[in-house]
Amino acid sequence: MELSKLPTKTAFERVAFVFQGGGALGAYQAGVFQAMSERDLTPDWIAGTSIGAINGAIIAGNKPENRVDRLKEFWSTVSETDLFQGLKETDVTQNVHSFLSVLQSMLMGRPGFFSPRSVNPAAVFPTGSAETASFYDTGPLRKTLEQLVDFELINEGPIRLSVGAVNITKGTLKYFDSKTEHLTPDHILASSALPPGFPAVRIGDDLYWDGGIYSNTPIEMVLEDVPRVNTLCLMLSLFNPAGAEPKSIGEAEERHKDIVYATRMQEHVRTYRRFHNLRRTLRSVYALLPEDVKNNPEIQELGEIGYETTMHIVQLIYPEKRWESCFKDADFSKTSIKERWSLGYQDACRLLEWAPWQNPVPRHIGVVVHTMKPSTDIKEANDLSFR
């Protein structure tokens, strides 16, 4: 597939990418971004949670020509060389790679990401602090971010970055936004602080955990932003809310995780689409009224409620693989990371060929949702050139 022949964005005042949290599955987002950047379909705004916040920071915190290379450097650093290299790749061998990678992540952590804490009673009993109440230390991730990300570019550059985190004591979701505040590595660490694995991060006087425990898909940040403009919103979902009936405990846990981390996104989109389309209809009706009726203060107020903008929400869903388990988000084996990146690249190419946002939209419709069916096979594997 030649990207040069594919259609690109048209007539959008804003292009937003929404990155879910999902640990090692985030390599899929990196593959999607590579294909999009090759076609010059890059975002003006990235909203991310957890691994989505990390990918978003690397993209927003680098110049265009360096973004893909920095993503590759990150994923190469945190991935694990397969123990049985050279074996023919089958579902069985990949399942083994995945199991061993998860085991190694749990016991030894991941280079450049997290490391296990020493056995310390303070980590279990309430005698320590929130910053140490975790199984792993994310100090390595801080150093990685400082090496790969230019935070001044995030705060002053062309890509707006918003990351979600949960205020621990208030139980509320907070979005840290480069449009309104100065982002630092702490904000990315806070958005990635999934308990009890990773420690809470203090920002100001408050402690924060991973935003995914409240809302794993930060789509509402984009939906509710004002002033409203014509927007192309690419939503990269790492968990599929739909799936087959589980037939084992492992499958039940995987189905449970998929539902927990995916369903709030569906509700946000349904609610927003209903209200936005209603307001779009109000605006259309208001435009048909005679001028003397429009001058009525109550009618004017109704007219101001209406919108004329259009938002295309395009959803890509990570395709589940038969060899994956309920611990797929902790599988950092190089084979798995490379396949996920390649799947993202392939799916983005398919999306660019489809380009549903170029189709005409009825006047009364303000929000259009396009969901591309997940792919199943890699037809164009992409060489990641991991170092």
C-alpha positions, 0 to 999 in steps of 0.5 A: 500500500502506497501512502502517497496515494491515500487521502489526507485530512480536509477542512478540519480546524483541529485534529485530536488523537485520544490514547487509552491506557493499556501498558504494553499494548501501547505499542499499537498506538505508536504504530498508528502514529507512524503511519499517520505521520508519514501521511502528514496527518499529525495531531494538534492535540493529544489527550492520553492516559497512562501509557497513552500519556507517555506516548503522547508526551514523546510525540508532543515533546519532540520535533516532527522529524524525531517523533517516530525515532523517539517512540522506537527508542522508548519501546526498544528500551522497555521491551524484552528479548525473547528467550527462545529466539529463532523458533518458528513463530506460532500461537504456542511459541508466542504464548510462551514468549508472552508468559515469560515476559509477563513473569520477568516484568513482575519479578524484575521490572522493565528497563527504563520504566519500573523496577521492583522495590526491596522487601519493605514492611512499609510497603505493606503496612500503613507505616510508610507514605503514599509515594512508597506504597507500591510494588515498583519504583517508577524512577527509571521512567522519570529518567527515560522521560527526561532523556526522550522528551523536551518538556519546554516543547510540550508547553510551548510547541504546536501540539497540545497535550492533556493527561488524565489522573485521579486525585486520591483523596477526592476521588475525582478525575483531573486533566493536566493540560499544556494549554492552561498549565506547565507540564512536567515529568510528574504529570506524566508519572501521575497519569501512569501511576496505576496502583498498587504496582506504581506509586502515587505522585504528588503534584502541589498539595495533592496525590494522584493515581493513574487516570485509567482507574476512573476513565481510561479513555480521555475522550470527554476532554476533547468532546467538552472543549470550548470553543467548539470547532470542526474536529477530526478525533482519532480514538485508539482503543486498546481494550475491546468492550465486545468479546466472546463468552469466556470459557476459563478463569483467565478468559474471564479476567481478560473479558473483565479487564476489557470491559472495565477499561473500555465501556466508559468511553462508549457512554461518553460518546453516546451522551455527547453525540445525542446532545451535540446532534440536538444542539445542531438541530436547534441551530438549523431550526433557528436559522430558518426563523424569520428575523423578527422571531430571532430578535425575541430574547428567549429565542435568541437564547435557544439559538446560542445553545446550538452548534454548527460544528461537526466532529468526526470520531474515528475509533480504531480498536486493538485486535485481540490475538489468540496467544494473548492472556489476561496479562497482555498489558504486561507482556513486553516481549520484543515479538509482542511489541513488534507485532502490536506496532505493526498491527497499528501501522497496518490498521492506520493504513487501512483507515487512511484508505477508507478516510470516512471523514471525507464523506458528506454529513447530513446538516442535522448531524453534528457528531459522526462516529466511525468504527473500523473493524479490527484487523486479524493478520499482519500483511505489511509488517513494519521493521521497527529497527529496535536498537 
